[in-house]
Amino acid sequence: MGKPVKIRKKKSFMFTTRHYSFMSIMGILLGVFCVCVITTSVAFSYGKAGNIDRGFGGIGIFSMILNVIGCICGTISLGERDIYITPAIAAIVLNGVQILGWAAMIIISALA
């Protein structure tokens, strides 16, 4: 028996199928939407010297719930395979900062 012949390997390339996760994009869009809602609510409140309808409170609570959902979407998208993680981290940070802002606003108003 002779020496075994080495099988020459083909040059091959591994192409990944990295993509943007739907959940991370949705988390970013929810965060941007909530920034617009907060900005609009504060602008109307400032324009009317604090005398605004009760509906703005409901809008604020709905916005806070959307921030929590956006944070959850960003966290779920981090668990997916072959995705770009930058949008997921951006969604978590954007929604997390807004949640902290809401919490600070509630604490300040409770203490005042």
C-alpha positions as CSV (number, residue, x, y, z in Angstrom):
1,M,0.0,0.0,0.0
2,G,1.2,3.3,-0.9
3,K,1.1,6.6,0.8
4,P,-2.5,8.1,1.0
5,V,-3.2,10.8,-1.5
6,K,-4.1,14.2,0.0
7,I,-7.4,15.4,-1.3
8,R,-7.0,19.0,-2.2
9,K,-9.6,21.3,-0.6
10,K,-11.5,23.7,-2.8
11,K,-11.3,27.3,-1.9
12,S,-14.7,28.0,-0.5
13,F,-16.3,31.0,1.1
14,M,-18.9,31.0,3.8
15,F,-21.5,33.7,3.1
16,T,-23.7,34.5,6.1
17,T,-27.3,35.4,5.9
18,R,-27.1,38.3,8.3
19,H,-30.2,40.4,8.3
20,Y,-31.9,43.1,10.3
21,S,-34.3,41.6,12.7
22,F,-38.0,42.6,12.4
23,M,-38.2,42.8,16.2
24,S,-35.3,45.3,16.5
25,I,-36.7,47.5,13.7
26,M,-40.1,47.4,15.5
27,G,-38.4,48.4,18.8
28,I,-36.7,51.3,17.2
29,L,-39.9,52.5,15.5
30,L,-41.8,52.2,18.8
31,G,-39.1,54.3,20.5
32,V,-39.2,57.0,17.8
33,F,-43.0,57.1,17.9
34,C,-42.9,57.5,21.7
35,V,-40.3,60.3,21.5
36,C,-42.8,62.1,19.1
37,V,-45.7,61.5,21.5
38,I,-43.7,62.8,24.5
39,T,-42.5,65.9,22.6
40,T,-46.0,66.7,21.4
41,S,-47.5,66.2,24.9
42,V,-44.9,68.4,26.6
43,A,-45.4,71.1,23.9
44,F,-49.2,71.1,24.3
45,S,-48.8,71.2,28.1
46,Y,-46.4,74.1,27.9
47,G,-48.6,76.0,25.5
48,K,-51.7,75.7,27.7
49,A,-49.7,76.4,31.0
50,G,-50.4,72.9,32.3
51,N,-54.2,72.9,31.8
52,I,-54.5,70.0,29.5
53,D,-57.2,67.3,29.1
54,R,-57.2,63.9,30.9
55,G,-56.6,62.3,27.5
56,F,-52.9,63.3,27.6
57,G,-52.4,61.2,30.7
58,G,-53.8,58.2,28.9
59,I,-51.6,58.9,25.9
60,G,-48.6,59.1,28.3
61,I,-49.4,55.7,29.9
62,F,-49.9,54.2,26.5
63,S,-46.6,55.6,25.5
64,M,-44.9,54.1,28.5
65,I,-46.4,50.7,27.7
66,L,-45.1,51.0,24.2
67,N,-41.6,51.7,25.6
68,V,-41.7,48.5,27.6
69,I,-42.8,46.6,24.5
70,G,-40.0,48.2,22.5
71,C,-37.5,47.2,25.1
72,I,-38.8,43.6,25.1
73,C,-38.6,43.5,21.3
74,G,-35.0,44.6,21.4
75,T,-34.2,42.0,23.9
76,I,-35.9,39.2,22.0
77,S,-34.1,40.2,18.8
78,L,-30.7,39.8,20.6
79,G,-31.5,36.1,20.9
80,E,-32.0,35.5,17.2
81,R,-29.2,34.1,15.1
82,D,-27.4,35.8,12.2
83,I,-28.7,39.3,12.8
84,Y,-27.1,42.7,13.1
85,I,-27.1,43.5,16.8
86,T,-26.6,47.3,16.5
87,P,-30.4,48.0,15.8
88,A,-31.3,45.7,18.7
89,I,-29.0,47.5,21.1
90,A,-30.3,50.9,19.8
91,A,-33.9,49.8,20.5
92,I,-33.1,48.8,24.0
93,V,-31.2,52.0,24.8
94,L,-33.7,54.3,23.2
95,N,-36.7,52.7,25.0
96,G,-34.7,52.2,28.2
97,V,-33.8,55.9,28.5
98,Q,-37.4,56.8,27.9
99,I,-38.6,54.4,30.6
100,L,-36.1,56.0,33.0
101,G,-37.4,59.4,32.0
102,W,-41.0,58.3,32.7
103,A,-40.0,56.8,36.1
104,A,-38.1,60.0,37.0
105,M,-41.1,62.2,36.0
106,I,-43.4,60.0,38.1
107,I,-41.1,60.1,41.2
108,I,-40.6,63.9,40.9
109,S,-44.4,64.5,40.6
110,A,-45.1,62.2,43.6
111,L,-42.5,64.0,45.8
112,A,-43.6,67.5,44.8
